[in-house]
Amino acid sequence: MLDQPQRQGLTLAWKAGDDMRASNGSGDPNDKARRFRDAALPHLDDVYTLARYLLRNGADAEDAVQECYLRGLRHFDTYRGPAMKPWLFAILRNVCRTEFLRRSGVALTMDGETEEDEEATPIWQEAPVSPEAEMLRQWDAKTIRRLVAELPDPFRETIVLREINDLSYSEIAHVVGVPVGTVMSRLARARSMLRKAWSAQEGPST
């Protein structure tokens, strides 16, 4: 499984526990904030990881996560599912698209159909066959993370949701808003693109 990019300075104001009072519904806002923290805080690193891959910039990713959690808190009264992590991912995806467009004037191209390709086992999940292979594993992981970051938006998003965050096909479909078949197609295509990029990275065998 791909390693997660490390967040450098992400701090959420509500993490301190007593300075978030936003509420658009009835009930105690303090209790709402506490329940939201309990449900959402365990997924903070995963949300940041997705933001980092989507926006390709650590500072922008931190801003996007801040906005994602603020929106999540604001709408927590209406939360009825799905699972918390896919729900946060769906919010984050909308935040990233809006912020990327606002800052760059170019929309993230995270929609659209893709051609089918054969399914394949991700190269980062292959077990090492020797101590030498194990020694190279960390370098390989960094290379693969770079190759993933270079994938076109729909493929990068899908493979990060699947291989880093371990979402099911149906959960990814809910987050992205496409049929399950499209998720499977994008994942297969992303794996094929990674294999080709990996082969080009290694160069001709000697």
C-alpha positions as CSV (number, residue, x, y, z in Angstrom):
1,M,0.0,0.0,0.0
2,L,1.2,3.5,-0.8
3,D,2.6,5.5,2.1
4,Q,0.9,8.6,3.2
5,P,2.5,12.0,2.6
6,Q,3.3,13.6,6.0
7,R,1.5,16.8,7.0
8,Q,3.9,19.4,8.2
9,G,1.8,21.9,10.2
10,L,-1.9,21.2,9.9
11,T,-3.7,22.4,13.0
12,L,-7.5,22.6,13.2
13,A,-8.9,25.2,15.6
14,W,-11.5,22.9,16.9
15,K,-8.9,20.3,17.9
16,A,-8.2,22.4,21.0
17,G,-11.7,21.5,22.0
18,D,-13.4,24.7,23.0
19,D,-13.3,27.3,20.3
20,M,-15.7,26.0,17.7
21,R,-19.2,27.1,18.2
22,A,-20.7,26.9,14.7
23,S,-24.1,25.4,14.5
24,N,-26.9,25.8,11.9
25,G,-29.4,23.7,13.8
26,S,-30.8,23.2,17.2
27,G,-29.0,21.7,20.2
28,D,-25.9,22.4,22.1
29,P,-23.1,23.6,19.8
30,N,-20.5,22.4,22.3
31,D,-22.0,18.9,22.2
32,K,-22.2,19.0,18.4
33,A,-18.5,20.0,18.1
34,R,-17.5,17.3,20.5
35,R,-19.4,14.6,18.7
36,F,-18.0,15.8,15.4
37,R,-14.4,15.8,16.7
38,D,-14.9,12.2,18.0
39,A,-16.2,11.1,14.7
40,A,-13.9,13.0,12.3
41,L,-10.6,13.5,14.0
42,P,-9.4,9.8,13.5
43,H,-9.6,10.5,9.7
44,L,-7.6,13.7,9.7
45,D,-4.5,12.2,8.2
46,D,-6.4,10.3,5.5
47,V,-8.3,13.5,4.5
48,Y,-5.0,15.4,4.3
49,T,-3.4,12.7,2.2
50,L,-6.2,12.9,-0.3
51,A,-6.0,16.7,-0.4
52,R,-2.2,16.5,-0.8
53,Y,-2.5,14.2,-3.9
54,L,-5.4,16.2,-5.4
55,L,-3.8,19.7,-5.0
56,R,-0.1,18.7,-5.1
57,N,0.8,21.4,-2.6
58,G,1.1,21.0,1.1
59,A,-0.1,24.5,2.1
60,D,-3.1,24.3,-0.2
61,A,-3.9,20.8,1.1
62,E,-3.9,22.1,4.7
63,D,-6.2,24.9,3.7
64,A,-8.5,22.5,2.0
65,V,-8.6,20.2,5.0
66,Q,-9.4,23.1,7.3
67,E,-12.4,24.1,5.1
68,C,-13.5,20.5,4.7
69,Y,-13.7,20.1,8.5
70,L,-15.4,23.4,9.0
71,R,-18.0,22.4,6.4
72,G,-18.4,19.0,8.0
73,L,-19.0,20.6,11.4
74,R,-21.5,23.0,9.9
75,H,-23.5,20.2,8.3
76,F,-23.0,17.6,10.9
77,D,-26.6,17.9,12.1
78,T,-27.8,16.6,8.8
79,Y,-25.2,13.7,8.6
80,R,-26.9,10.4,8.2
81,G,-24.2,8.4,6.4
82,P,-22.4,6.9,4.6
83,A,-19.5,6.1,6.8
84,M,-17.7,9.1,8.1
85,K,-14.5,8.8,6.1
86,P,-16.3,8.7,2.6
87,W,-18.5,11.5,3.8
88,L,-15.5,13.7,4.6
89,F,-13.8,12.7,1.3
90,A,-16.9,13.8,-0.6
91,I,-16.8,17.2,1.1
92,L,-13.0,17.5,0.6
93,R,-13.4,16.7,-3.1
94,N,-15.8,19.6,-3.6
95,V,-13.5,21.9,-1.6
96,C,-10.5,21.0,-3.7
97,R,-12.3,21.6,-6.9
98,T,-13.7,25.0,-5.8
99,E,-10.4,26.2,-4.3
100,F,-8.3,24.9,-7.2
101,L,-10.5,26.7,-9.7
102,R,-10.5,29.9,-7.6
103,R,-6.7,30.0,-7.2
104,S,-5.6,28.8,-10.6
105,G,-8.5,29.5,-12.9
106,V,-8.3,25.9,-14.2
107,A,-10.8,23.3,-13.0
108,L,-9.6,20.0,-11.7
109,T,-10.5,17.4,-14.4
110,M,-11.7,14.7,-12.0
111,D,-14.7,13.6,-14.2
112,G,-15.1,11.9,-17.5
113,E,-15.1,8.3,-18.8
114,T,-12.0,6.2,-19.4
115,E,-11.1,3.3,-21.5
116,E,-11.1,-0.2,-20.1
117,D,-7.9,-1.9,-19.3
118,E,-6.8,-5.1,-17.8
119,E,-6.8,-5.5,-14.0
120,A,-3.4,-5.9,-12.4
121,T,-1.9,-6.3,-9.0
122,P,-0.5,-2.9,-7.9
123,I,3.3,-3.0,-8.1
124,W,3.7,-1.6,-4.6
125,Q,1.9,-4.6,-3.1
126,E,4.3,-7.2,-4.5
127,A,6.1,-9.0,-1.7
128,P,9.9,-8.6,-1.6
129,V,11.7,-11.7,-2.7
130,S,15.1,-11.0,-1.1
131,P,16.8,-8.9,1.6
132,E,18.1,-6.7,-1.3
133,A,14.5,-6.1,-2.5
134,E,13.5,-5.1,1.0
135,M,16.3,-2.6,1.2
136,L,15.1,-1.0,-2.0
137,R,11.5,-0.9,-0.9
138,Q,11.6,2.5,0.7
139,W,13.2,4.1,-2.4
140,D,10.7,2.3,-4.6
141,A,7.8,3.7,-2.5
142,K,9.0,7.2,-2.9
143,T,9.3,6.7,-6.7
144,I,5.8,5.3,-6.9
145,R,4.4,8.2,-4.9
146,R,5.9,10.5,-7.4
147,L,4.5,8.5,-10.3
148,V,1.1,8.5,-8.7
149,A,1.3,12.3,-8.2
150,E,1.9,12.6,-12.0
151,L,-1.2,10.7,-13.0
152,P,-4.1,12.7,-14.5
153,D,-6.6,13.8,-12.0
154,P,-9.3,11.1,-12.3
155,F,-6.8,8.2,-12.1
156,R,-4.8,9.8,-9.3
157,E,-7.9,10.4,-7.2
158,T,-9.2,6.8,-7.7
159,I,-6.0,5.0,-6.9
160,V,-5.4,7.1,-3.8
161,L,-8.9,6.4,-2.5
162,R,-8.4,2.7,-3.2
163,E,-4.8,2.0,-2.4
164,I,-4.0,4.5,0.4
165,N,-7.4,4.8,2.0
166,D,-8.6,1.3,1.3
167,L,-12.1,2.4,0.3
168,S,-14.4,-0.2,-1.5
169,Y,-15.5,0.3,-5.0
170,S,-18.9,1.3,-3.9
171,E,-17.5,3.9,-1.4
172,I,-15.3,5.4,-4.1
173,A,-18.3,5.6,-6.4
174,H,-20.2,7.5,-3.7
175,V,-17.3,9.9,-3.1
176,V,-16.6,10.6,-6.8
177,G,-20.2,10.4,-8.0
178,V,-19.7,7.8,-10.8
179,P,-20.9,4.2,-11.3
180,V,-18.9,1.4,-9.8
181,G,-18.0,0.2,-13.2
182,T,-16.3,3.6,-13.9
183,V,-14.4,3.3,-10.7
184,M,-13.1,-0.1,-11.7
185,S,-12.2,1.1,-15.1
186,R,-10.3,4.1,-13.8
187,L,-8.5,2.0,-11.3
188,A,-7.4,-0.5,-13.9
189,R,-6.3,2.3,-16.2
190,A,-4.4,4.0,-13.4
191,R,-2.5,0.7,-12.6
192,S,-1.7,0.3,-16.3
193,M,-0.3,3.8,-16.5
194,L,1.8,3.2,-13.4
195,R,3.2,0.0,-14.8
196,K,4.2,1.8,-18.0
197,A,5.7,4.8,-16.1
198,W,7.5,2.4,-13.7
199,S,9.0,0.5,-16.7
200,A,10.2,3.8,-18.2
201,Q,11.6,4.8,-14.9
202,E,13.8,1.7,-14.6
203,G,14.8,1.8,-18.3
204,P,15.9,-1.1,-20.5
205,S,17.2,-4.1,-18.6
206,T,20.9,-4.9,-18.9
